[in-house]
Amino acid sequence: MEEKHNNATRQRPDGARPLDAGIIPINIPKYIDQIKQEEAYGKNGKNAITVFKSEQVTITLIALKEGETIRPGSEEGEAIMSLQLIDGSLSFESMGNSIELKKGELLTLHQLLSFKAKAINDCICLLTMVK
């Protein structure tokens, strides 16, 4: 297996980190603190960081302020996904159903299904997509 790394960027100068390797420890509390302290979270009300990415699986940690939304991009639409709420509460709509997710809850969604997720209050989510 070839290891893959993310390079540092102007927004994340300390951002060089492994994204795909045989074993990757992921310090969720550290990344929550990081994305909540970055300018994007304060300016846009949301921020995210990909903590694992292979050809089949992508895991992204997302911070949303109250009222902010997540909508599927092209990659999400093509993948089976799970969304776990680490903190806060979130309204999730798909297939004419509306579900309120609370801290610790998890939902799954099959590929090619559209959705909309809106933060009821400040929240942290872990989005996993599997192709």
ROLO-924771 format. One record per atom (N, C-alpha, C): x, y, z. Coordinates in steps of 0.001 Angstrom, whole numbers, padded with zeros to 6 digits, always signed. Layout:
<rs>
XYZ ...
</rs>
This chain:
<rs>
+000833-001175+000000 +000000+000000+000000 +000882+001244+000000 +000550+002142-000888 +001271+003408-000946 +000658+004386+000044 +001499+004947+000905 +001008+005935+001861 +000738+007249+001140 -000345+007921+001550 -000694+009222+000990 -000720+010238+002107 -000226+011433+001800 -000174+012503+002787 -000825+013763+002233 -001351+014553+003122 -001878+015863+002780 -000754+016859+002993 -000616+017813+002116 +000422+018828+002249 -000092+020023+003041 +000823+020711+003667 +000470+021949+004360 -000014+022968+003333 -000935+023830+003745 -001436+024904+002890 -001304+026228+003639 -001611+027307+002959 -001571+028620+003613 -002562+028672+004776 -003737+028070+004582 -004745+028064+005640 -004376+027092+006767 -003634+026047+006422 -003218+025037+007409 -001718+024777+007259 -000888+025709+007746 +000558+025548+007580 +001113+024320+008290 +000439+023852+009338 +000868+022639+010022 +000055+021440+009543 -000520+021554+008350 -001472+020567+007867 -000903+019302+007269 +000408+019197+007109 +000974+017972+006545 +000677+016815+007493 -000035+015803+006983 -000431+014664+007816 -000763+013489+006907 -000676+012265+007432 -001048+011107+006606 -002557+011069+006390 -002967+010712+005181 -004389+010539+004867 -004727+009080+004617 -003746+008298+004177 -003972+006884+003905 -002681+006134+004181 -002758+005194+005101 -001618+004354+005451 -002178+003106+006123 -001318+002151+006406 -001752+000924+007052 -002471+001190+008367 -001951+002102+009156 -002569+002500+010423 -002440+004014+010545 -003561+004664+010830 -003540+006110+011058 -004314+006408+012343 -003621+006818+013400 -004353+007258+014577 -004950+008639+014295 -006216+008814+014658 -006900+010080+014381 -007374+010666+015704 -006803+011792+016081 -007121+012453+017341 -008304+013399+017105 -009523+012881+017261 -010733+013655+016974 -010794+014947+017798 -010581+014912+019129 -010639+016175+019887 -009654+017232+019376 -008461+016800+018981 -007463+017738+018447 -007981+018402+017164 -008558+017599+016265 -009070+018156+015013 -010300+019034+015233 -011127+018692+016206 -012275+019558+016524 -011775+020931+016953 -010815+020948+017876 -010244+022232+018313 -009657+022992+017139 -008934+022280+016265 -008281+022931+015122 -009296+023579+014187 -010311+022841+013755 -011233+023410+012764 -012100+024508+013363 -012354+024456+014671 -013146+025520+015308 -012324+026793+015514 -011002+026663+015542 -010137+027831+015719 -009726+028470+014392 -009911+027777+013291 -009497+028321+011995 -010435+029435+011538 -009893+030313+010713 -010636+031483+010223 -011937+031098+009520 -011928+030017+008764 -013113+029611+008001 -014321+029388+008908 -014112+028808+010081 -015227+028545+011000 -015821+029863+011504 -014976+030782+011903 -015461+032071+012381 -016107+032900+011288 -015550+032836+010087 -016031+033652+008965 -017253+033048+008279 -017251+031731+008063 -018301+031081+007280 -019309+030295+008114 -019012+030098+009394 -019920+029336+010242 -019802+027835+010077 -018848+027393+009274 -018612+025954+009123 -017179+025731+008653 -016683+024544+008963 -015334+024185+008559 -015229+022666+008626 -014308+022104+007877 -014160+020654+007839 -012708+020290+007575 -012380+019061+007950 -011056+018531+007655 -011198+017044+007330 -010590+016621+006239 -010572+015204+005876 -009490+014536+006703 -009869+013513+007468 -008918+012842+008349 -008456+011497+007798 -009174+010972+006785 -008767+009744+006111 -009334+009757+004709 -008517+009340+003734 -009015+009276+002357 -008262+008203+001596 -009016+007194+001143 -008482+006174+000253 -009331+006216-001015 -009115+005272-001922 -009927+005259-003140 -011382+004918-002854 -011638+004176-001770 -013006+003758-001466 -013663+004513-000315 -012874+005002+000635 -013432+005584+001856 -012861+006977+002096 -013750+007909+002465 -013341+009249+002898 -014029+009542+004224 -013245+009991+005212 -013797+010363+006514 -013474+011831+006751 -014523+012628+006990 -014376+014068+007158 -015039+014506+008453 -014324+015307+009218 -014857+015896+010433 -015384+017279+010089 -016621+017578+010488 -017283+018830+010101 -017767+019558+011349 -017485+020852+011423 -018016+021716+012485 -018992+022693+011840 -020189+022794+012408 -021225+023700+011898 -021748+024577+013030 -021879+025856+012763 -022567+026735+013708 -024071+026620+013466 -024838+026995+014457 -026296+026941+014367 -026792+027561+013062 -027670+026845+012365 -028277+027328+011126 -027510+026999+009861 -026261+026560+009980 -025464+026219+008792 -025886+024851+008251 -025655+024643+006956 -026121+023421+006300 -024993+022644+005632 -025287+021379+005407 -024453+020497+004582 -025363+020000+003468 -024893+020088+002252 -025606+019522+001105 -024616+018645+000354 -025106+017613-000301 -024163+016703-000965 -023482+017343-002163 -022183+017088-002273 -021456+017425-003477 -021503+016219-004395 -020798+016259-005492 -020843+015137-006427 -020283+013865-005803 -019250+013991-004972 -018638+012816-004358 -019597+012152-003378 -020292+012939-002558 -021233+012371-001599 -022369+011652-002310 -022856+012206-003409 -023970+011609-004128 -023664+010232-004686 -022393+009946-004928 -021992+008669-005505 -021594+007645-004452 -021669+007991-003175 -021189+007108-002118 -022295+006768-001126 -022182+005599-000526 -022977+005297+000659 -022333+006097+001776 -023135+006709+002626 -022545+007547+003657 -023123+007244+005022 -022342+007579+006029 -022850+007596+007389 -022510+008965+007964 -023380+009453+008813 -023181+010746+009463 -023392+010519+010950 -022318+010695+011724 -022402+010530+013164 -022294+011887+013818 -023222+012171+014721 -023209+013433+015435 -022393+013267+016710 -021277+013961+016775 -020400+013883+017934 -020887+014828+019023 -021399+015986+018614 -021897+016966+019575 -022961+017821+018912 -023917+018308+019696 -024955+019186+019182 -026141+018414+018645 -026940+019099+017803 -028092+018456+017154 -028226+018980+015739 -028802+018141+014880 -028820+018389+013446 -030133+017889+012869 -030722+018666+011979 -031913+018235+011251 -031448+017669+009915 -031904+016455+009589 -031488+015778+008368 -032728+015454+007547 -032718+015864+006276 -033858+015616+005395 -033414+014852+004162 -034174+013782+003840 -033939+013001+002631 -035171+012154+002351 -035484+011969+001098 -036590+011116+000665 -037916+011515+001336 -038112+012808+001560 -039349+013280+002169 -039433+013069+003666 -038366+012598+004266 -038326+012380+005711 -037443+013411+006380 -037806+013808+007579 -036997+014706+008383 -036684+014016+009698 -035409+013968+010035 -034937+013290+011234 -034098+014273+012033 -034294+014307+013342 -033417+015108+014189 -032387+014177+014809 -031123+014446+014493 -030024+013675+015078 -029516+014415+016300 -029242+013667+017351 -028699+014241+018575 -027340+013621+018856 -026618+014247+019766 -025273+013810+020142 -025204+012292+020286 -024224+011695+019599 -023993+010266+019684 -024765+009430+018678 -025725+010029+017969 -026525+009254+017019 -025847+009190+015656 -026217+008169+014894 -025629+007890+013592 -026741+007560+012613 -026612+008030+011385 -027543+007604+010335 -026752+007216+009112 -027391+006419+008264 -026767+006006+007017 -027671+006397+005859 -027084+006551+004697 -027834+006938+003502 -027183+006264+002298 -028009+005631+001462 -027498+004996+000257 -027115+006034-000791 -026260+005620-001705 -025781+006518-002752 -026925+006996-003642 -026682+008107-004266 -027583+008743-005223 -028869+009276-004583 -028928+009348-003258 -030073+009954-002584 -029680+011359-002131 -030483+012331-002494 -030162+013694-002097 -030512+013899-000630 -029880+014874-000018 -030150+015174+001384 -029809+016620+001689 -030287+017068+002824 -029929+018372+003370 -029818+018196+004877 -028747+018693+005453 -028553+018637+006895 -028350+020060+007402 -029047+020421+008471 -028960+021772+009028 -028720+021693+010532 -027741+022459+010998 -027410+022476+012419 -028520+023182+013204 -029102+022471+014149 -030109+023067+015034 -029399+023948+016058 -028231+023520+016477 -027327+024328+017290 -025910+023953+016861 -024901+024607+017414 -023529+024295+017023 -023307+022794+017146 -022698+022213+016125 -022516+020766+016159 -021234+020325+015470 -020865+019103+015795 -019698+018436+015203 -020181+017104+014634 -019846+016840+013368 -020273+015608+012693 -019055+014887+012123 -019178+013578+012037 -018188+012767+011365 -018876+012113+010168 -018485+012541+008975 -019084+012052+007730 -018153+011004+007120 -018684+009811+006901 -017921+008722+006269 -018610+008363+004958 -017846+008360+003866 -018381+008011+002558 -017634+006790+002021 -018406+005827+001513 -017845+004603+000980 -018340+004422-000443 -017417+004312-001389 -017780+004136-002801 -017882+002678-003135 
</rs>
